Amino acid sequence: MATSALLLAEHEQSSREYLERQLREDGFTVFEAGWTARALDLAERLLPDLVIAGEADLCRRLRAGEPGRSWNRNVPVIVLTEPGAEPIVRVRALECGADDAVPRDVYLELLARVRALIRRSTIGQADVVEAGPIVVDHRARQVRVGATAVHLSGREYQLAATLASDPRRVFTKAELLRDIWGIRGNGIRTRTVDSHASRLRRKLEAAGADTVVVNQWGVGYRLLA
């Protein structure tokens, strides 16, 4: 954990300086950026283990990639929200591809989420899961159809990995929201699971996989028919 490199992209100088100081004291290597262009340059050059983003748009751009540029599009991302932000702000950050969203003024929660995401990304790195034509390589955080690598966002990769863990089981939308997006309860209406499942299906089919990410209407999704 002490050698993990974090990219801290926060436009508010006082917040950035405070978080950088605290994270360094807790044993992380921290690279800071005050604006999006610099953050993308650092992401490309340094390949950090995790990104803390002061705005959801940076997460969206990291996940989408840009022509002629190369960075880890699956890097774990935490988006900072304003104190007391409405739940929909967190949902929108997650829909942009963030792994989590944390108020920028609650450092202990941010620290816990950072450690949890880094721990999750390193557990079982030697595992390679095969489900029909699909291979999930946890060590490389890569999904392949045969020998063809499929370029996925962080959430799409997590969805593929979850479904592949038991490829013929139907995972309910509530389970997927809870385990992948950290959204609990039925009070928030969102099509996040459906939109990510649709994109994942298209990408896997384009790589040569047939009848995958199957929608069990009214329940959820399974990887294989």
N, C-alpha and C positions, 0 to 999 in steps of 0.2 A: 504493500500500500504506500510506503514512504517514497517509492520511486515513480508513482503515477504522475503523469504530466497533465495539467489542466489548462485549457484555454478559457480565460475569463474575458468575455466581451461585454462590457458594461459602459454605456455612454455617460452615466452619472459619475463624475470623478470621485466625489466623496464616498459613494457606495463602492466603487471599484477599488479604491485605495484601502478601504476597511476590509473588504472581502479578501483582497490579495494578501493583506497582512495576516489575517486570521487563518487562511488556508495554508500559507507558508509555515506558520507556527504549528499547524497540525500535520506537517510533514509532506505536503504536496509541492511539486515543482509547478509554478504558476507563470503562465505567459499572458500578459494583459493586452487588451485592445480597446480603444475608446470609440472606434467606429467600425462599421461593417466591412468596409474594403480591407482594412488591416486584419480583421479577424479572419477573413477568407484567405488572405495571403499566409497568415500563420498556420491555419488549418492545413493548407497545401504543403507548406514547407516543413512543419514540425510533426504532423500527424499525432495530435494529442490523444490521450486515453479518454478524455471526456471534455465536453464543451459546456460552459455556463453562459447562456445567452441572455442579454438584457432585453431582447425583443424577439418575438416569434418569427419575424421575417428572416432573421439570420438562420434560424432552424430550417425554414422552408427552402432557402437557397442552398444550404448544406445538403439537404436531402435530394434536391432536384439536380444538383451539379451544374456545371457551366461548360460550354464548348471550349476545348483547348486547355481545360484545367483538370487537375486530379487531386482529390482528397478522399478520405474514408467517409463515404456517404452513410455508413452505418454507425458512425461514432455516437456513443450515448450523448444526449443533449438534455440539459435542464434549462428551462426558461424561467427567468425571474419575473414575477408579477408585482404589481403595486400592492402596498399594504391594504388589506380589506377588499381586494378585488372580488367582483362577483364570480360565482362558479363558472359562468359561461366563458370568462376570460381564460380559465384553465382548460376548459374543453377545447376552445379554439387553438390554444397552444399545442395541445395534444393532436389535434387534427392537422396541424402543420408538420407533424412528425416528431414532436418532442417526446422524450421518454418520461418526463415529469415536469411539473411546474410548481415553484415554491415562492412565497413572498420574499422579496429582497431584504426585508428587515428582520427575518427570523433565521439567524445564522446556524443555530444548533440543528434546526430541521434541515437546512441546506446541507450541512456536513453529513448528517445521517443519510440523506438521499444520495449524495455523492459516493459515500462508502458502499451503500447498498448496490448502486448501479455498477460500480467497478468490480465489486465482489461477484455480482451476477454475470458480468461479462467474462470473468476468468474461470468460473466453475465449469468443470467438464470440458475443458478446451480440447482434450484429446478425442472426444466423442465424435463419431461420424455416424449419422442416422440415415438409413436407406429406407425409403417408402415408395414402392413401385419404381417408376423411372426417376424419382426425385431423391437427391442426396443433400442432406444438410450437414455441413462441416462446421461444427461449433468452434473448432480451433481457429479456422480462418474467417468465421462469421460469413460463410458463403453458402449459397444454395446453387445446386447444379441440376440440370436435366441431362443425364448422360455425362458427356464431357463439356457441355455448354454451361458456362457460368451465367447466372441470371442476376442482373443488377437490381437490387432491391433497396428501398429505404429502410431505416432502422425498424420501424413498426411493421413493415411488410416482412422483414426477416424474422422478427419475433413471432408474427402470426404463422409464417411457414413452419418455424421450428416447433411451435406449440401444436399445430395440427399434425405434424410429422411424428410427434412423440407417441401418438396413438392414431394412426392414419384413417382408420375406419370408424372411429368413435365420433359422435356428433358433439362438438363443444358448443354449449349454449352461448348466446350473445352476452348474457350477464357474466358468464365465466370469463369470456375473452376480454370484456371491458374491465373486469376486476384484475385479472392476472397480467394483462399486457398494458392497459392504459391507466390502471390504478383507480378506476371509477367504480364506486360501490353504490348499490341501491338502484331502485327503479325510477327515481324522481326526475332524472335528466334524460330527455329524449334526444338521441343523436344517431346519425347514420354512419358514424365513424367506422364501425365494424364492417358494414356493407360496402362502403367505398374502398376500404383497404382490401377487403376480400376480392372485390371486382378487379382492382388493379393487379393484385397478386395472381389471380386466375389468368388475366390477359398475358402477363409476362411469362408465366409458366407455359401456357399454350403456345406462345410465340417461339419458345425454346424447344417445343416438340412434345410436351406432355398433354395427354388427352384426358378429358373428363376429370378435372381436378378442382379443388376448393369448391366442393359441392354444397349448394345451399339447401338445407333441410327447412322448408318453408315454415316460418313461425317459431322455429327453435334455434337454429344456429348453423354451423358449418362443420364439415369434415373434409379431410384432404382427398381421400379416394372414394370413388363410387362403390 
